[in-house]
Amino acid sequence: MRVGLGGRGIMMASESLIRARVWVSGRVQGVCYRAFAQQAAGRKGLSGGVRNLDDGRVEVDVEGERRAVEAFVELLRAGPPMAQVDGLRVEWETPTGRRTDFRILY
């Protein structure tokens, strides 16, 4: 999903916000992946949450400024030092504005 600029080259603030739902597979549980995601999101001023899934993956739901979310997704691709990310699935969606912080969910 790409947001184009208007005729005057100005993008409205709401148009620069995005939501990404990300599923991360590999060795991503028991390696501080959720804490890594929470710290990275906090540094970038993003909101949302991260949780372990029963199938061994990690699910991340994140919202914020487009560039910050895109950079965050790239950090998720690398993960913390002990993780081994084998796959990353990203769905881009309209932000909901439900959260103002980023939490580890249980």
Contacts in CASP RR format, 6 or more apart in sequence:
PFRMAT RR
TARGET T0000
AUTHOR 0000-0000-0000
METHOD contacts of the structure
MODEL  1
MRVGLGGRGIMMASESLIRARVWVSGRVQGVCYRAFAQQAAGRKGLSGGV
RNLDDGRVEVDVEGERRAVEAFVELLRAGPPMAQVDGLRVEWETPTGRRT
DFRILY
1 18 0 8 1.000
1 92 0 8 1.000
3 11 0 8 1.000
3 15 0 8 1.000
3 16 0 8 1.000
3 66 0 8 1.000
4 11 0 8 1.000
4 15 0 8 1.000
5 11 0 8 1.000
16 65 0 8 1.000
16 66 0 8 1.000
17 63 0 8 1.000
17 64 0 8 1.000
17 65 0 8 1.000
17 66 0 8 1.000
17 95 0 8 1.000
18 63 0 8 1.000
18 64 0 8 1.000
18 65 0 8 1.000
18 66 0 8 1.000
18 69 0 8 1.000
18 92 0 8 1.000
18 93 0 8 1.000
18 95 0 8 1.000
19 61 0 8 1.000
19 62 0 8 1.000
19 63 0 8 1.000
19 64 0 8 1.000
19 69 0 8 1.000
19 92 0 8 1.000
19 93 0 8 1.000
19 94 0 8 1.000
19 95 0 8 1.000
19 96 0 8 1.000
20 60 0 8 1.000
20 61 0 8 1.000
20 62 0 8 1.000
20 63 0 8 1.000
20 69 0 8 1.000
20 72 0 8 1.000
20 73 0 8 1.000
20 90 0 8 1.000
20 91 0 8 1.000
20 92 0 8 1.000
20 93 0 8 1.000
21 59 0 8 1.000
21 60 0 8 1.000
21 61 0 8 1.000
21 90 0 8 1.000
21 91 0 8 1.000
21 93 0 8 1.000
22 59 0 8 1.000
22 60 0 8 1.000
22 61 0 8 1.000
22 62 0 8 1.000
22 73 0 8 1.000
22 76 0 8 1.000
22 88 0 8 1.000
22 89 0 8 1.000
22 90 0 8 1.000
22 91 0 8 1.000
23 53 0 8 1.000
23 57 0 8 1.000
23 58 0 8 1.000
23 59 0 8 1.000
23 60 0 8 1.000
23 88 0 8 1.000
23 89 0 8 1.000
24 33 0 8 1.000
24 57 0 8 1.000
24 58 0 8 1.000
24 59 0 8 1.000
24 60 0 8 1.000
24 76 0 8 1.000
24 85 0 8 1.000
24 87 0 8 1.000
24 88 0 8 1.000
25 56 0 8 1.000
25 57 0 8 1.000
25 85 0 8 1.000
25 86 0 8 1.000
25 87 0 8 1.000
25 88 0 8 1.000
26 56 0 8 1.000
26 57 0 8 1.000
26 83 0 8 1.000
26 84 0 8 1.000
26 85 0 8 1.000
26 86 0 8 1.000
26 87 0 8 1.000
27 82 0 8 1.000
27 83 0 8 1.000
27 84 0 8 1.000
27 86 0 8 1.000
28 56 0 8 1.000
28 57 0 8 1.000
28 58 0 8 1.000
28 79 0 8 1.000
28 83 0 8 1.000
28 84 0 8 1.000
28 85 0 8 1.000
29 52 0 8 1.000
29 56 0 8 1.000
29 58 0 8 1.000
30 82 0 8 1.000
31 80 0 8 1.000
31 82 0 8 1.000
31 83 0 8 1.000
32 80 0 8 1.000
32 82 0 8 1.000
32 83 0 8 1.000
33 50 0 8 1.000
33 58 0 8 1.000
33 79 0 8 1.000
33 80 0 8 1.000
33 83 0 8 1.000
34 50 0 8 1.000
34 51 0 8 1.000
34 52 0 8 1.000
34 58 0 8 1.000
34 104 0 8 1.000
35 80 0 8 1.000
35 104 0 8 1.000
36 79 0 8 1.000
36 80 0 8 1.000
36 83 0 8 1.000
37 49 0 8 1.000
37 50 0 8 1.000
37 58 0 8 1.000
37 60 0 8 1.000
37 76 0 8 1.000
37 102 0 8 1.000
38 49 0 8 1.000
38 50 0 8 1.000
38 102 0 8 1.000
38 103 0 8 1.000
38 104 0 8 1.000
40 72 0 8 1.000
40 75 0 8 1.000
40 76 0 8 1.000
41 47 0 8 1.000
41 48 0 8 1.000
41 49 0 8 1.000
41 50 0 8 1.000
41 62 0 8 1.000
41 72 0 8 1.000
41 102 0 8 1.000
42 102 0 8 1.000
44 68 0 8 1.000
44 69 0 8 1.000
44 71 0 8 1.000
44 72 0 8 1.000
45 64 0 8 1.000
45 68 0 8 1.000
45 102 0 8 1.000
46 62 0 8 1.000
46 63 0 8 1.000
46 64 0 8 1.000
46 68 0 8 1.000
46 69 0 8 1.000
46 72 0 8 1.000
46 102 0 8 1.000
47 62 0 8 1.000
47 63 0 8 1.000
47 64 0 8 1.000
47 97 0 8 1.000
47 99 0 8 1.000
47 100 0 8 1.000
47 101 0 8 1.000
47 102 0 8 1.000
48 61 0 8 1.000
48 62 0 8 1.000
48 63 0 8 1.000
48 99 0 8 1.000
48 101 0 8 1.000
48 102 0 8 1.000
48 103 0 8 1.000
49 60 0 8 1.000
49 61 0 8 1.000
49 62 0 8 1.000
49 99 0 8 1.000
49 102 0 8 1.000
49 103 0 8 1.000
49 104 0 8 1.000
49 105 0 8 1.000
50 58 0 8 1.000
50 59 0 8 1.000
50 60 0 8 1.000
50 61 0 8 1.000
50 102 0 8 1.000
50 103 0 8 1.000
50 104 0 8 1.000
50 105 0 8 1.000
51 58 0 8 1.000
51 59 0 8 1.000
51 104 0 8 1.000
51 105 0 8 1.000
51 106 0 8 1.000
52 58 0 8 1.000
52 59 0 8 1.000
53 59 0 8 1.000
60 76 0 8 1.000
62 69 0 8 1.000
62 72 0 8 1.000
62 73 0 8 1.000
62 102 0 8 1.000
63 69 0 8 1.000
63 95 0 8 1.000
63 96 0 8 1.000
63 97 0 8 1.000
63 99 0 8 1.000
64 95 0 8 1.000
73 88 0 8 1.000
73 90 0 8 1.000
76 85 0 8 1.000
76 88 0 8 1.000
77 85 0 8 1.000
77 88 0 8 1.000
78 85 0 8 1.000
79 85 0 8 1.000
END
